[in-house]
Amino acid sequence: MADYLLEIGTEELPASFLRHALTSLEQLALELLRTSRLEVESLDTLGTPRRLGLRIKGLPERQPDRHDEVVGPPWAAAFDENDAPRKAAVGFAHKNGVEVSELRAVETPKGRYVAATVDEPGRASAELLSEALPRLLSRIAFPKAMRWGAGEVCFGRPIHWMVSLLDAEIVPCEFAGVQAGRETRGHRFLAPRTFALGQASEWQSRLETAHVVVSEADRLARMLERLHAAAAGLGGELLVDEFLLGECACLVEEPFVVPGSLDPDFLALPAEVVVSVMRDHQRYFAVQDPKTKALLPHYLNVVNTALDPETISLGNDRVLRARLADARFFVEQDRKEALESRLPRLDAVVFQAKLGSVGDKLRRVASLARSLASGSGQDPDQAARAVGVAKADLETLIVGEFPELQGKMGRFYALGEGLPQELADVARDHYLPQGPTDAVPSAPLSAIVALADRADTLVGCFGIGQVPTGSADPFGLRRAALGIIRIALEGPMDVDLEDLLERASADYPADMLTPDQGELMEFFRARLRVMLKADHPTDVVEAGLAAWPGRSIRDLVARVSAVAEFRQLADYESLAVAFKRAHNITAEAARGDVNPALLEEAAEKALFEVWQSVRPRLLEAAEQGLYADALRLVATDLRRPIDAFFDGVYVMSDDARVKENRLRLLASIADAVSSISHLHLLVS
């Protein structure tokens, strides 16, 4: 067993490139080991902005020998009637490294197939790696790739050196004109010299002495420790920001913290503005008072060098001062004009070429918000006005320069103008949730505007064919759909999805959208399916989803939860089989009342009597949304009689009237149960 190291030294990679590349490198390396039949103790990827590293421990010296019986295409597809080989036979033989004459016929459950015995001696691991590495390196994925020099190789950034070691031996590899060896480089500023590695296993420790921390987790821990210490030294505490922590950990090879200061007068600005300037534009951490949580006139900058921190701090102070001065100017100018007076200007801002201006959108959203408010006990006029308050800050100077402040500044200006707290909160909260960990709007008015805004965008974009494809989703439609789902499940009101989309469609001109919105409902079903499968087996989700009429989202969750509970019963499988039989038999059967006089067998009479008792209770429970109670009735009262029916009654009687009557009985049961859940989908 040996340790293998691959290091790719590059020019500085952006933080997003580093994470993307390391994930890709790990997947490609695992694929290589799997296809090479190499089992190892561990594999991990480590990296910094200047290097990508792959480390494999416990790599065997060579592959195991291969001795396989391989089955290929059907014999008739591989050989003609005279047993002369066709292309399929030649291709199969070539793929497995055998002669066509060595192929033979084998009998399988599917018929007569071609087979071959493949004997292949294992190759040395070093030889395999040397051969495979250039191809592996060419497949590492980046958000964007570039070419440099005279070469045609694409990579995230130009490559300057490579290390490829199997224990102490170099594994030859050339890529992008760079020959792999054993020499690596330390920190660009603190230890810039080149040095040779004697063993693959010493890579991490040797780089540590050269001020390079190759583990992101170690860099993050060290960075946090230094940030907290620096904040305490300034008499405050760190304002922890998960985004900044992750970003800065991928921007340095060793984290150093340089404190800086700002003019206390800038703290008169809204805290959101000051933090946004620091965070989104400069990647600085804010410092706050440990007791009051108010911002202090200090910040912390994570840098890649400990050289001359005073000069770094002075430069940072100047840049931050200029940015905050701009922000203060914008806020002062914005406050000279009432927030809602800006709304007419949104008529000149294009929302989408085919869907009109932002002003057009707001009028549609206001109409939809009125409708939703009327149905949920809220003031329709207040809801319509809240839409304007929510979007008016889009025409402010501060949001034009700092778009990430939309909503937050609307709330700040609204409160400053004396608008009601509920209206002001809508400006900030209607954008929630923006991510999977965000809270949802808790106030009904904010939830109404959030739903109306998202529904209008979804209906409009789908109505003109602007549907997400692959990773392309310029209008954030997936996020909008998930936002509606989460508000329905976690917010102050449920959502009748079909009704919401119909109302949103009604606010568009009749000739603007395509009339069929079925694709949008399927889009929502796909999002719901993914969400529910995180907590339930696939067949449980499909059983509940198939019975859902597309209205209340909470109702769907209740159905799926009831099926999940039903699936835990000891006898669920036999019941599911019975309902699958009933579903299949009655799929094409006519519906109608059962005639008791035509019931001949004791088992069908018993089932009919039990069903007469169970049916009203089941339908009543379903009507109240008590789906778990309804399915418990099915499990406790129907299991024995329906099993006895299928065991003792021949449904397809020669007497047409008796046959139809039996089918009606089964159809009545199957339809009632299927209105709650398609239990027959629990059986493959």
Secondary structure as UniProt FT lines:
FT   STRAND          2..10
FT   HELIX           15..35
FT   TURN            36..37
FT   STRAND          42..48
FT   TURN            49..50
FT   STRAND          51..59
FT   STRAND          66..74
FT   HELIX           75..78
FT   TURN            81..82
FT   HELIX           87..95
FT   TURN            96..97
FT   HELIX           100..102
FT   STRAND          104..108
FT   TURN            109..110
FT   STRAND          111..120
FT   HELIX           125..138
FT   TURN            149..150
FT   STRAND          159..166
FT   TURN            167..168
FT   STRAND          169..170
FT   STRAND          174..175
FT   TURN            176..177
FT   STRAND          178..179
FT   STRAND          183..185
FT   TURN            188..190
FT   STRAND          194..196
FT   HELIX           200..202
FT   HELIX           203..209
FT   TURN            210..211
FT   HELIX           216..233
FT   TURN            234..235
FT   STRAND          237..238
FT   HELIX           242..249
FT   TURN            250..251
FT   STRAND          256..261
FT   HELIX           264..268
FT   HELIX           271..276
FT   HELIX           277..282
FT   STRAND          284..288
FT   TURN            290..292
FT   STRAND          295..303
FT   HELIX           309..334
FT   TURN            335..336
FT   HELIX           339..348
FT   STRAND          350..352
FT   TURN            353..355
FT   STRAND          356..357
FT   HELIX           358..375
FT   TURN            376..377
FT   HELIX           380..391
FT   HELIX           392..395
FT   HELIX           397..401
FT   HELIX           403..405
FT   TURN            406..407
FT   HELIX           408..416
FT   TURN            417..418
FT   HELIX           421..429
FT   TURN            430..431
FT   TURN            436..437
FT   HELIX           444..463
FT   TURN            464..465
FT   TURN            470..471
FT   TURN            474..475
FT   HELIX           477..490
FT   HELIX           497..506
FT   TURN            510..512
FT   HELIX           518..533
FT   TURN            534..535
FT   HELIX           538..547
FT   HELIX           553..567
FT   TURN            570..571
FT   HELIX           572..586
FT   TURN            587..588
FT   HELIX           596..598
FT   HELIX           602..623
FT   TURN            624..625
FT   HELIX           627..633
FT   HELIX           634..638
FT   HELIX           639..648
FT   HELIX           656..674
FT   TURN            675..676
FT   HELIX           679..682
//
